[in-house]
Amino acid sequence: MKKEKIKNLNIKKRAVLLLLTSVIALNTGLFKKEGKLKAEEQDVFAVKNDYVTTIDDVNMRNNDSFFGEIICTINENTKLKRILSTNENWNLIIYNGKLGFVQGEYIKFDSMTDDKLSIEQKTGFVTANTGINLRLGPSTENKIIGGIENGSTAEVIGKTDNNWYLVLYNGQIGYISSEFVDYKENINFNDNKDGKLYGYATSNVNFRIDPTINSDKIETIDKNEKFEIISQEDNGWFKIIYNEQVGYISNKYVTFDPKDGYRADFFKVIYVTDELQLKNERNDNSFPLYTISQYETCEVLADFDNQYLVRANNYIGYIPKSKTQDLYNVFVVVDISAQKLTLYNNNQIILETDIVTGTQNLHDTPTGIYRIRKKETDTYLSGEDYYTHVNYWMPFNNGIGLHDANWRSKFGGTIYQDNGSHGCVNIPEEYTDDIYYNVEKGTKVLVQK
């Protein structure tokens, strides 16, 4: 679904609730973005092609954790076809024409499949050269559970001996025919084959001699025009090559997604585990563009051996992978400095809005990574000097949580510095229900400075 920007809010309404039983919100950390798995990661998952039987009633979930939504309950002594297993003892199975996860302690091995089809574990990427169906099994006789657009790329996790790929695409697992795709062991950012980094203009933009608006203009780059990016300056401007000339354009007019999506150019979100420097290049002589604080999130634009190319606070540069952690499935990011809340689902933005956090230096909202403890509607919040009704209440750190605030007429900006909350995250009333119905108990909330 194409994302639309509505004022300061980018949102997909309840059509993208978590209860999409035909889609698997898979923890994509199971599948490495590198072309080859490292030796110590070989046991992260294993492709299967067999049957298991339930030894007790078991919940089938939409991801590989107990926080996953329950798709259905499978009765004891039910035979299931298994697609893969993980080292966390979760198993991806087919049941009643749907894919889902069950815990390994509730099943036992039954038998090999009777289709005599072998499948090997395989990593890499495939790009569709036409629109292609994603199916429940490796043949055209199997049920269609989704599709891959022409030119889109899916991650390969297995291949059958009849030349069908088992792939992960937009959080969904299924089979596609190799006849309609091109395979690569690894893939460069933007699918470029020359190892270079390219960007696109989001509007008509001046191409200048120096990285400042006071510099002489070389020419105007039209919207959606492609150019090679060399590096980024400490003021955020990009040094680029365009029409065989070297110059600069403002980072405010650059995207890495030619489809002109709303920040649709990243493929996953991470947070840093310790303070680190965002560097302008990948070499030892690079200089810092920006200091990333602990728990601050970054949107990953490209994946290299030991580094990510990321966007952080509107700067784009390189950071080491060793000081980062992935975020999966549905999660909320509260940015205190920007006074923004962003809700992600499978690394896509489904909601972004202005907020008001705790009053600065008095009731600061604590930074860190938390989980929503419970969900309540039509309740009251109380403290030493307040007793307030809210329609939606989602605590994540003792008495601190997400809630609507109909007593506020404005959100965002610098309001929190002098007239913030008692620590909670105040959200515009008209958007709080969308957050409430997209999160669950256990959903991660990351609060950054």
N, C-alpha and C positions, 0 to 999 in steps of 0.2 A: 504494500500500500504506500502511495506517495505521501510523504509528509508535507503538511502545509503550515506555513508560518502565520499565526493569527496574532497580530499586535506583538506583545512580548511573550506570547505563549505558543509553543509548538506542541501539538497534542493529537493523539489518536484516542478517540472516545472509547466507550466500553466495548466496542467491536473487537478490541484487542485485549479483552480480559484474559486472565490466566487459564480459564477453563476451556482452552481450545484443544479438544481431545484428539484431534487429528494431527496436531503439531507437537513435536517433542522438543521441549525447551532444554536441550542437552547442555550439561556443563561442558563447555567447549575446551576447558582445560585438559580434558582427557585426550585431546587430539592436538599434537604439537604442530606449530606453524612451520617448523623447519622441514626440509625435505627428508631427512633421516632422523630416526629416533636415536638419542644417546643411549649408551649401553645400560646406564642405571635407570632408564625410563622404559625399557623393553616390556616390563610387566604392567604398564599403565592400563592397557586394554588388550583383549584377545578376541579376534574374530571367531565366531562359532557358526556351525551349521548343523544343529542337532535338536533333540527334543528333551525337555525337562518336565517333571511332574510336581505339582504343588503337594507339600506334605501337611499343609494347614491352609486355612483361609488367609489370603494375602492381598494387600492393596497394590494395585497397579498405578504407578505415579508417572507424571509427565517429565520428571528429571531424576537424576541419580542421587537423591537425598531424601531424608524424611521430611524436609520442608517442601518437597514437590507436591503439586496438586494431585489429589486422588482422582484418577480417571474412572476406576471402577474397582470392585472387590471380586477377586477370583476365588472360586470355591476349592476346597481340598480335593485332591485326586484329579485335578484338571491337567491334561496334557497340553504343553505349550511349545511352540517353535522358538528356539533361542537364536538371536542374531550375533550378540557379542556379550562379553563379560568384562568387568573392570576389577582392578586390584583392590577396590573398596567393597568388593563382594556384591555389586549390583549387576543385574542382567537385563539386557534389552530383549524383549520378547514380542511375539505377535499373538494377539488375542482378539477374537471377534472383529477382525479386519482393522485393528488398530495396533500401533506400536506404543510400548510403554516399558517402564522399569519395575522390576520386583527385586526384593532383597534375597540374597543367596541362601540365607538360613531357612527360607520357607520353601525351597525347591530341592529336588535331587535329579541327577542325571537319569534320563530314561532310555534313550536310544539315539543312534545316528539317524539322520533324515533318510527317508526312502526315495528321495529324488536323485540320489547318487551324484549330486552336484557338489564339487569341491570349491572352497573359497579360501584364498590366501590373504593374509594381512598385507596391506600395501599402503604406502603413503604417497602423497603428491597432490596434484590439482588437475581438474579437467575444466575446460571452457566450452560451453555449448556453442556449436556453429549453426544452430537453429533452435526454435522452441522445442523443448523436450519434456516428456512426462517423467515424473518421479513415481516409482511404483513400489508396492509392498514386497514384491519378490522379483527375481531376475528373469522375467519373461513378460511378453505382452499380454499373457493371460492373467497376470496379477493385477490387483486393484490399483487404480491411479490415486495417489495420496497427495499429489502436488505437482509442481512444474518448475522448470528452470528456464529463464528467459534467454533468448539468443544473445550471446556475448557475455553472459554471466558465468562466474567461476564457482565451482564447488570443491570441497576438500575430500580427497579420496581416503577411505579407511579400509577398503578391501576390494578384491577383484575375483570374480568367479571364472571357472574354466570355460564357460560359454560366453565370455567377453562382456559381462555386465559389471559395472562398478557399484560398490556400496559407498555412498557419499553422504557428507554432511553439508546441507545447504540451508542458510537462513534458520538455523536451529532445528532443522528437520532432517531425519535420516531416511534414506530409501535407496532404491536401485535405479540406475539409468543405463541405457545401452551405450556401449563404446562406439557404436556406428555414427553417433551424432555429436561426438565431443572430441576435443584435442587434449591429450594428456601431457603434463609436464611434471618432472620430479620436484621441481621447485618453481616458484613464481616471483617475479619482481613486482614491486609496487606499480600500480597502474597497468600491469601486464606488459610493461616495456621490456624488450629483449636486449637492449644495449646497456643495461645497468645504470642508466641515468634517471634522475628524478625530474618529473614534469609537473607543471601546474597549469591552471586555466584561469582566465580572467572572469570574475563574477559580474563585471560591468565594463564599460569603456573606461580605460585607465591610462593615465599618462606614464610613459616610459621615459625615465630621466637619467641624466649623466651621473648625478650623485644621489644618495639616499635621503633627500629632503625635498619638501614641496617648493622650496625656493630655488632649486636647481633647474638648469635649462632642460627643456623637453626635447627628447630625441624624436619621438613620434607618439601616436596614440595606439594602444593595443585594444582591439575590439573585444567585446564580450564573447566568452567561450573560446577565444584564441588560446592555443597551446604554446608553451615556452619551456625551456630548460632552466631549472633552478640550480644555481651554483652554491649559494650559501645564504645565510641570513645575518643581517647586521645587528648590532646591539640595540638599535632603536626599533627593531622589528621588520625593517624593510628587507626585501629579497633582492639579491644580486642574481640576475638572470641573463640568458642569451636568447635574443629574439631577432629574427631576420639577420642572423650572423653578426649582430651587434651586442656588446655587453653593456648593461645598464641596470637601473634599479626601478622597482615598483613597490608601492605600499602593500604590506601584508594584509591590509583590510580588504583588498580586492583580489585575493588569491584563494582558490579552492583546489583540492586534489581530486575532485570528482567532476568529470565533464558533464554529468547529468544535472548539474546545478541544484543538487539537493540541499536541504537545510542541515549543514554539518553532517553530511552523509558520507564523507570521505574517509572516516576512520573505520577500522574493522573490529576493534575491541577497546575496552576501557580498563586501565590499570590504576593502582595507587602506589606511591613510593613509601617504602618502609622506614626510610631515614632521609634527612635533608641531603639534597644533592644539587649539582649544577647542570643546567640544560646548556649543552654546547652547540656551537653553530656548525661544526663539521665532525666527521668521524675520526679524524686523525689526532695525534698527540699535540699538534700546534693549535688546536681549536681554542676559542675563547668562550667564556660563559655569557649566555644571553640573559639568564634569569635563574634565581635560586628557588628551587621547588621545595616546599616545606613537607615535613613528615605528614602522611595521610592525604596529601594533595593528589587529586586524580589527574590523569593524562589520557588523552585520546590518541590511540596508536594509529599512525598513518602507514608505517612500513616496518618490517621485521628483518633485522640483519642477524649475523651470527651471535654477537654478544651485546648488541645494542638495539634499541627501538628508536625510530623517528616518531616523535610525539608532538602534540599540541598541548601546551600548558599556559594558561593565562594569556591566550592569544599569541604566544611565542611558539615557534616551531623549531625544534632542534633534536639533538641526540642525547640519550641517557643510557646507562648500563642496565641490562636486564636483571642483574644480580640484586638490585635494591628495589625490586618491584614485585607486586602481587596482582594477579588477575582478579577481576570481579565478574561474577556469572549471573545468568538468569535475570531476575528482576531485582533492582537495587536503586536506592535513593542517594543522591549526593547533595549535601547542603554546603554551599560555599558562602562563608561568612563575609569575606572581603567583597565579593560581588553581590551579596544579598540575593542569591539565586538558589532555587531548588530545581534539580534535574532528575527526572525519573527515567530509567533505562529498562528496556526489556530485550534480552539477547543482544546487547550492545547496540540497540537502536534507541534513539530518543523518542519517547512517547509523550513526554510532558516537560515543559520548562516554564517557570514562573518566578516573578519577584516575590520576596519574602521579607519578614522582619525577624531577626534572631535576638538573643539576649542582650540587654543593655551593656555596652562596652565598659570594661573595667569594674562593673558592679555585679551583673548577673550573666557573665559570658557563657554562651552555649559551648560546652566542652567539646574539643576536637577528639577524633578517634573513630573507630569502626565499631558499630553496635548492631543489634538486631531488634526489630519491632517485637515488643513483649506481648502485646494484646491489641485488640481493636474494639472500640466501643462507640456507640452512637447515643446522642441525646443524653449527655452526662454533664456533670459539674466538676470544675477544677477549683481547688481552694488552697490558700496559703495564709500567711500572717496578715496580709493586707488586701486579699482579694477572694471573691467567690463568684466564679464566672461560668455561665452555660456555654457549651460548645456542641456543635452537631456531630463532629467527628473527632475522635481522640485515638492517637496511635503513639503510646509512650515507647521510648527506646533506651532511656538511661534513667532509671528510677522514676522521678517525677517530671522528667523532661521528655517532651515528645512533639509530634506533629499535630497541629489542630487548626481549625478555622478561627478567624478573628474578625467577626462582623462589626466590632467597634472601631476598626481601622478603616479609613477612607483611602489611604495610600500605603504602598509597600515598596521595598527596594531603596536604593540610594543610601543615604547616611542616617536614616531614621533611627537605626539601631544604636547609634553612637550616644544619643541622649534620651531617646524615648523607645527603647527596645522592650523586649519581654522579660520575664523572670528567668529566662533560660530556654524556654520552649521556642519552637519554630512556628511563627504565625504565618498562615497561608491565606490568600484571598478566598473568601467564602465560596465563590462560584467555581473554584477549581479543587477544593479539598475533597469533594466526593469522588472525583476522578482518581485521585491518589489513593483514597480509601479502598476503592473497588479494584485497584490494580495491585495492591500489596497484600501480604498475608502475615500472620504471626511467623516470625523467623526471617522476614525479608531484611536484608542488610541495609543499614543507614550509615553512610560515611560522612562525617562532619569535618570539613577542612577550613583552614584559616582564610 
